[in-house]
Amino acid sequence: MFKELGIAFIVFAVALVGLSALSLGIYSFTKPASIAIDNRAFHESQAYNAGMAKDLGNFQMEYIRTNDPDKRAALRAVILDRFAGYDENRLSPNLRSFLDNLKSGN
């Protein structure tokens, strides 16, 4: 009787470990797709786009206020890096024009 109970316990433990491994495999397979969808939804959200526009507006004010060519060059590099992959069509015409001028070197 104890032998049969021991075998049943071992079979149960192996099955539990197998199901856990299977669950982990399924999770690791589906999680990257879930993260990609969440990331895309975040980048299309109103809050993200409003925040990016606000940041660019703040950069624009700082860029206009400074007269130091080195600081302007540093700001230009930071702005271009930050907005390199951003959809400019989501910006106001004023901010889009500012970003285009920075890209063209003006």
NORRABEL-V710946 format. One record per backbone hydrogen bond with DSSP energy under -1.0 kcal/mol. NH is the residue of the N-H (numbers start at 0). CO is the residue of the C=O. If there is no record, write none. Layout:
# NORRABEL-V710946
nh=(NH	NH)
co=(CO	CO)
This chain:
# NORRABEL-V710946
nh=(4	5	6	7	8	9	10	11	12	13	14	15	16	17	18	19	20	21	22	23	24	25	26	27	28	29	30	33	34	35	36	37	38	39	40	41	42	43	44	48	49	50	51	52	53	54	55	56	57	58	59	60	61	62	63	64	65	71	72	73	74	75	76	77	78	79	80	81	82	89	90	95	96	97	98	99	100	101	102	103	105)
co=(0	1	2	3	4	5	6	7	8	9	10	11	12	13	14	15	16	17	18	19	20	21	22	23	24	25	26	29	30	31	32	33	34	35	36	37	38	39	41	44	45	46	47	48	49	50	51	52	53	54	55	56	57	58	59	60	61	67	68	69	70	71	72	73	74	75	76	77	78	86	87	91	92	93	94	95	96	97	98	99	100)
